[in-house]
């Protein structure tokens, strides 16, 4: 039987409309957009049209959209760039807050910022119910009048907060609005990684009030190696790369016009289809979870009592000590799923997200199912049957070995 791909949170196939939109800019309108001649101006016009399309889709201004080479670069630029800019301006490192369930692109960037003296790091805990502990942020002395959103240029540097919109491993929707409210009273800069939110939940930069927003193409059926960082006008960032003035000197290097056009097409389509796609995936997730809950004793839906985006379901299965063995056994049966973030595939360690939610002694094997536009109810039913059979076999083997 054909394999079932339920790992769309890791990456998605590029949709036909995106391929079609990109094609002319890979073979016909191929010039460097920084060139002043006619072909260069044509490429530049396409790049700026893509920027405008992205801005319109996510409620931003065109000048706020920077094209980068993926979500990891965007997260690093947001976290490290804002910390370094604050340290340079104030002569001391800012306080940096991140949630305990962030993607490694944020967590490791934050740890690097602390190790290099660019930030003082505080990790905010998240409960299994999706509650984010904002008290460490609220407990800070005010650095500016309530509602202020600009640096004063003296005193302590305003803090920086990075909290993802939707968690990539569990689908938890984190309270970004609450983060913005708590941050505003302290003139804090707010970054959110919306890579798993865009196209899954409503995303509007201006309505939410975040200062920095990350998204990437390959999570929304766009091209890999494409991404964006939305930067509120007037916000200071220090670039990570040097060698040109592209993207307002924040991302030097010849722009990938075809990639930008493809990303813009993917963003526009994902936003347009968000409500209908979420409803379809909600039905698929409910079918999967009800089927598993009814047939595997002791199974846990990770974050199941919290608000979640519909395209991800993470489950914990008891009685199986080795999660990697479970995933490999499912793969042998034609079911492509993951244990958590694909960025850590092949790394022999548990999920930091599950550990943050349930503690380091949690002994349930984790499986993440994630759905896409091509996922069908029949595939969900087969995934249930395969999971039940494989889990039963492994649990029996574990009991016999004991």
C-alpha positions as CSV (number, residue, x, y, z in Angstrom):
1,X,0.0,0.0,0.0
2,X,1.1,3.6,-0.6
3,X,2.7,5.2,2.4
4,X,0.7,7.7,4.4
5,X,2.4,11.1,5.0
6,X,1.2,12.6,8.2
7,X,4.2,14.9,8.8
8,X,3.1,18.1,7.3
9,X,4.3,20.1,10.3
10,X,7.8,19.1,9.2
11,X,7.4,20.2,5.6
12,X,4.8,20.3,2.9
13,X,4.7,19.6,-0.9
14,X,4.9,22.7,-3.0
15,X,1.5,23.4,-4.5
16,X,1.0,23.7,-8.3
17,X,0.0,27.3,-8.2
18,X,3.3,28.2,-6.5
19,X,5.4,26.3,-9.0
20,X,3.5,28.1,-11.8
21,X,4.1,31.5,-10.2
22,X,7.8,30.9,-9.8
23,X,8.6,29.5,-13.2
24,X,9.1,32.7,-15.2
25,X,11.5,34.0,-12.5
26,X,13.8,31.0,-12.8
27,X,14.3,31.1,-16.6
28,X,13.0,34.4,-18.1
29,X,13.0,37.2,-15.6
30,X,16.3,36.1,-14.1
31,X,18.4,39.2,-13.7
32,X,19.8,40.5,-10.5
33,X,17.2,42.9,-9.0
34,X,20.0,45.3,-7.9
35,X,21.0,45.9,-11.5
36,X,19.9,49.2,-13.0
37,X,19.2,47.9,-16.5
38,X,15.8,46.9,-17.8
39,X,16.0,43.2,-16.9
40,X,17.2,44.1,-13.4
41,X,14.3,46.6,-13.0
42,X,11.9,43.9,-14.1
43,X,13.2,41.5,-11.4
44,X,13.1,44.3,-8.8
45,X,9.5,45.0,-9.7
46,X,8.6,41.3,-9.2
47,X,10.4,41.3,-5.8
48,X,8.5,44.4,-4.6
49,X,5.2,43.0,-5.8
50,X,5.9,39.8,-3.8
51,X,6.7,42.0,-0.8
52,X,3.4,43.9,-1.2
53,X,1.4,40.7,-1.6
54,X,2.9,39.2,1.6
55,X,2.2,42.5,3.5
56,X,-1.4,42.7,2.4
57,X,-2.0,39.0,3.4
58,X,-0.6,39.3,6.9
59,X,-1.8,42.9,7.8
60,X,1.7,44.5,7.6
61,X,3.2,47.4,5.7
62,X,5.2,46.6,2.6
63,X,8.3,48.3,4.1
64,X,8.1,45.9,7.1
65,X,8.6,42.7,5.2
66,X,12.1,41.3,4.8
67,X,12.8,38.2,2.7
68,X,15.2,35.8,4.3
69,X,16.3,32.2,3.7
70,X,13.9,30.3,6.0
71,X,12.4,30.3,9.5
72,X,15.6,29.5,11.3
73,X,17.4,32.5,9.8
74,X,14.3,34.7,10.6
75,X,14.2,33.6,14.2
76,X,18.0,34.1,14.7
77,X,17.8,37.5,13.1
78,X,14.9,38.5,15.3
79,X,16.4,37.3,18.6
80,X,20.1,38.0,18.1
81,X,19.6,41.1,16.0
82,X,17.3,42.8,18.6
83,X,19.5,41.8,21.5
84,X,22.7,43.1,19.9
85,X,21.0,46.3,18.9
86,X,19.8,46.9,22.4
87,X,23.2,46.1,23.9
88,X,25.0,48.4,21.5
89,X,22.6,51.2,22.2
90,X,22.5,51.0,26.0
91,X,25.9,49.5,26.8
92,X,24.3,46.6,28.7
93,X,22.4,43.4,27.7
94,X,18.6,43.5,27.7
95,X,16.5,41.0,29.5
96,X,15.3,38.3,27.0
97,X,12.2,36.2,27.7
98,X,11.4,33.1,25.7
99,X,8.9,30.3,26.3
100,X,10.0,26.8,27.3
101,X,8.4,25.3,24.2
102,X,10.0,27.4,21.6
103,X,11.5,26.0,18.4
104,X,15.2,25.3,18.8
105,X,15.9,28.2,16.3
106,X,14.7,30.5,19.1
107,X,15.9,28.6,22.2
108,X,19.4,28.0,20.9
109,X,19.7,31.6,19.6
110,X,18.6,32.8,23.0
111,X,21.1,30.6,24.8
112,X,23.8,31.9,22.4
113,X,22.8,35.5,23.2
114,X,23.2,34.9,26.9
115,X,26.5,33.0,26.5
116,X,27.9,35.9,24.4
117,X,26.8,38.6,26.8
118,X,24.2,40.0,24.5
119,X,21.2,39.2,26.8
120,X,20.1,38.0,30.2
121,X,17.8,35.1,29.6
122,X,14.7,34.0,31.4
123,X,12.7,31.0,30.2
124,X,8.9,31.2,30.8
125,X,7.2,28.0,31.7
126,X,4.1,26.6,29.9
127,X,1.6,24.3,31.4
128,X,0.0,21.3,29.7
129,X,-3.1,23.5,29.5
130,X,-1.3,26.1,27.4
131,X,-0.9,28.6,30.2
132,X,2.2,30.8,29.8
133,X,3.7,32.1,33.0
134,X,4.2,35.8,32.3
135,X,4.9,36.9,35.9
136,X,8.7,37.2,35.4
137,X,7.9,39.8,32.7
138,X,5.2,41.5,34.6
139,X,7.5,41.7,37.6
140,X,10.0,43.8,35.9
141,X,10.3,47.5,36.7
142,X,8.7,49.7,34.1
143,X,11.3,50.9,31.6
144,X,9.0,53.4,29.9
145,X,5.4,54.7,30.3
146,X,2.6,52.2,29.8
147,X,2.0,51.7,26.1
148,X,5.3,53.1,25.0
149,X,6.9,51.1,22.2
150,X,10.1,52.9,21.5
151,X,13.6,52.9,23.1
152,X,14.4,55.8,25.4
153,X,18.1,55.7,24.7
154,X,19.1,55.8,28.4
155,X,18.7,53.7,31.5
156,X,18.0,50.0,31.3
157,X,17.4,48.5,27.8
158,X,13.8,47.6,27.2
159,X,13.3,43.8,27.3
160,X,12.7,41.4,24.4
161,X,10.1,38.7,24.4
162,X,10.0,35.8,21.9
163,X,6.9,33.5,22.1
164,X,5.8,31.3,19.3
165,X,2.2,31.7,18.0
166,X,1.5,27.9,17.5
167,X,3.8,25.2,18.9
168,X,5.2,23.0,16.2
169,X,5.1,19.7,18.2
170,X,1.7,19.9,20.0
171,X,-0.3,22.6,18.1
172,X,-0.7,24.6,21.3
173,X,-1.8,28.1,20.6
174,X,0.1,30.4,22.9
175,X,-1.5,33.6,24.2
176,X,0.3,36.1,22.0
177,X,-2.2,38.9,22.7
178,X,-1.5,38.5,26.5
179,X,2.3,38.7,25.7
180,X,1.8,41.9,23.8
181,X,-0.3,43.4,26.6
182,X,2.3,42.5,29.3
183,X,5.2,43.7,27.1
184,X,3.6,47.0,26.2
185,X,3.7,48.2,29.8
186,X,7.5,47.7,29.8
187,X,8.2,49.0,26.3
188,X,9.3,45.4,25.4
189,X,9.9,44.2,21.9
190,X,7.8,41.2,21.0
191,X,8.8,38.5,18.5
192,X,6.6,35.6,17.5
193,X,7.4,32.6,15.3
194,X,4.3,32.2,13.3
195,X,5.7,29.4,11.1
196,X,3.0,27.0,12.3
197,X,0.3,29.6,12.7
198,X,0.2,31.1,9.2
199,X,-2.6,29.4,7.2
200,X,-3.7,27.5,10.3
201,X,-5.1,30.3,12.5
202,X,-5.9,34.0,11.7
203,X,-2.7,36.0,11.6
204,X,-2.8,39.8,11.4
205,X,0.4,41.7,12.4
206,X,-1.2,45.1,12.9
207,X,-4.2,43.7,14.9
208,X,-2.0,41.6,17.2
209,X,0.6,44.3,17.7
210,X,3.8,42.2,17.6
211,X,7.0,43.9,16.6
212,X,8.7,41.0,14.8
213,X,7.0,38.0,13.1
214,X,8.6,35.0,11.5
215,X,7.2,32.7,8.8
216,X,8.6,30.2,6.3
217,X,7.5,28.9,2.9
218,X,7.8,25.2,3.3
219,X,5.2,25.0,6.1
220,X,2.5,26.4,3.8
221,X,3.2,24.5,0.6
222,X,5.7,27.1,-0.6
223,X,9.3,26.7,-1.6
224,X,11.9,25.5,0.8
225,X,14.7,27.9,1.7
226,X,12.3,30.9,1.7
227,X,11.1,32.9,4.7
228,X,10.3,36.3,6.0
229,X,10.8,38.5,9.0
230,X,8.2,41.2,9.5
231,X,9.9,44.1,11.3
232,X,7.9,47.0,12.8
233,X,9.0,50.3,11.3
234,X,11.5,52.1,13.5
235,X,12.7,49.0,15.3
236,X,16.5,48.6,15.5
237,X,18.0,45.3,14.5
238,X,21.7,44.4,14.1
239,X,22.2,42.2,11.0
240,X,23.8,38.8,11.3
241,X,25.4,38.9,7.8
242,X,27.4,41.6,6.0
243,X,28.2,42.4,2.4
244,X,25.4,44.3,0.8
245,X,22.5,46.6,1.4
246,X,19.7,44.3,0.3
247,X,16.5,44.0,2.4
248,X,17.3,47.3,4.0
249,X,20.7,46.1,5.0
250,X,19.3,43.4,7.2
251,X,19.8,40.5,4.8
252,X,22.6,41.1,2.3
253,X,23.1,39.0,-0.8
254,X,21.4,38.8,-4.1
255,X,17.7,38.3,-3.6
256,X,16.0,35.1,-4.6
257,X,13.2,36.6,-6.8
258,X,11.7,33.3,-7.7
259,X,11.6,32.2,-4.1
260,X,10.0,35.5,-3.0
261,X,7.4,35.2,-5.7
262,X,6.7,31.6,-4.6
263,X,6.6,32.5,-1.0
264,X,4.1,35.3,-1.6
265,X,1.8,33.1,-3.6
266,X,1.9,30.5,-0.9
267,X,1.2,33.1,1.8
268,X,-1.7,34.6,-0.1
269,X,-3.3,31.2,-0.8
270,X,-2.8,29.9,2.8
271,X,-4.4,33.0,4.3
272,X,-7.3,32.9,1.8
273,X,-8.0,29.3,2.5
274,X,-7.3,29.3,6.3
275,X,-10.8,29.0,7.6
276,X,-11.9,26.2,5.4
277,X,-8.6,24.4,5.8
278,X,-8.8,24.6,9.6
279,X,-12.3,23.2,9.6
280,X,-11.3,20.2,7.5
281,X,-8.2,19.5,9.6
282,X,-10.2,19.8,12.8
283,X,-12.5,17.0,11.6
284,X,-9.5,14.9,10.7
285,X,-7.8,15.5,14.1
286,X,-11.0,14.7,16.0
287,X,-11.4,11.4,14.0
288,X,-7.8,10.4,14.8
289,X,-7.9,11.2,18.5
290,X,-11.2,9.6,19.1
291,X,-10.1,6.5,17.3
292,X,-6.8,6.3,19.3
293,X,-8.4,7.1,22.6
294,X,-10.9,4.3,22.2
295,X,-8.4,1.7,21.3
296,X,-5.2,2.3,23.3
297,X,-5.3,2.2,27.1
298,X,-3.7,5.1,28.9
299,X,-3.0,7.2,25.8
300,X,-2.6,10.9,26.3
301,X,-3.3,13.7,24.0
302,X,-0.4,16.1,24.6
303,X,-1.9,19.6,25.3
304,X,-5.3,18.2,24.7
305,X,-7.1,20.4,27.1
306,X,-5.6,23.6,25.7
307,X,-6.4,25.7,22.6
308,X,-4.7,24.0,19.7
309,X,-4.3,24.6,16.0
310,X,-6.1,21.9,14.1
311,X,-3.3,20.5,11.9
312,X,-1.3,18.9,14.7
313,X,-2.0,16.0,17.1
314,X,0.7,14.8,19.5
315,X,-0.1,11.7,21.6
316,X,1.8,10.0,24.4
317,X,1.6,6.2,24.4
318,X,2.5,4.3,27.6
319,X,4.3,1.0,27.9
320,X,6.9,1.8,25.2
321,X,10.2,2.9,26.5
322,X,11.9,3.7,23.1
323,X,10.1,6.3,21.1
324,X,12.5,5.9,18.2
325,X,11.6,2.2,17.9
326,X,8.0,3.1,17.8
327,X,8.5,5.6,15.0
328,X,10.6,3.2,13.0
329,X,8.0,0.5,13.4
330,X,5.3,2.8,12.2
331,X,7.4,3.8,9.2
332,X,7.9,0.1,8.3
333,X,4.1,-0.1,8.1
334,X,4.0,2.8,5.7
335,X,3.1,5.6,8.2
336,X,5.3,8.7,8.0
337,X,5.0,10.5,11.3
338,X,7.5,12.0,13.8
339,X,8.1,12.3,17.5
340,X,8.4,16.0,17.5
341,X,10.4,18.6,15.6
342,X,12.0,17.3,12.4
343,X,14.9,19.6,13.1
344,X,16.0,17.0,15.7
345,X,15.5,13.9,13.7
346,X,18.2,11.4,14.3
347,X,19.1,13.0,17.6
348,X,18.8,10.5,20.4
349,X,17.1,12.6,23.0
350,X,13.5,13.3,24.0
351,X,11.4,16.3,23.0
352,X,12.2,19.4,25.0
353,X,8.6,20.5,24.5
354,X,7.1,17.4,26.1
355,X,9.7,17.7,28.9
356,X,8.7,21.3,29.4
357,X,5.0,20.4,29.6
358,X,5.1,17.1,31.6
359,X,8.5,17.0,33.3
360,X,11.7,15.1,32.7
361,X,10.5,11.8,34.1
362,X,7.6,11.4,31.6
363,X,7.9,7.9,30.1
364,X,5.3,8.0,27.4
365,X,6.5,7.5,23.8
366,X,5.5,10.5,21.7
367,X,4.0,10.5,18.2
368,X,3.2,13.6,16.3
369,X,0.6,13.4,13.5
370,X,0.2,16.5,11.3
371,X,-2.2,17.0,8.5
372,X,-2.2,18.7,5.1
373,X,-4.5,19.5,2.2
374,X,-4.1,16.0,0.8
375,X,-4.9,14.1,4.0
376,X,-8.0,12.0,3.8
377,X,-10.4,10.4,6.3
378,X,-9.4,7.0,4.9
379,X,-5.7,7.7,5.6
380,X,-6.6,8.7,9.2
381,X,-8.5,5.4,9.6
382,X,-5.5,3.5,8.4
383,X,-3.2,5.5,10.6
384,X,-5.3,4.6,13.6
385,X,-5.3,0.9,12.7
386,X,-1.5,0.9,12.1
387,X,-0.8,2.8,15.3
388,X,-3.0,0.5,17.4
389,X,-1.4,-2.7,15.9
390,X,2.2,-1.5,16.3
391,X,1.7,-0.1,19.8
392,X,0.1,-3.3,20.9
393,X,2.9,-5.4,19.5
394,X,5.6,-3.2,21.1
395,X,3.9,-3.1,24.5
396,X,3.5,-6.9,24.5
397,X,7.2,-7.3,23.7
398,X,8.1,-4.9,26.5
399,X,5.9,-6.8,29.0
400,X,7.4,-10.1,27.9
401,X,10.9,-8.7,28.3
402,X,10.1,-7.5,31.8
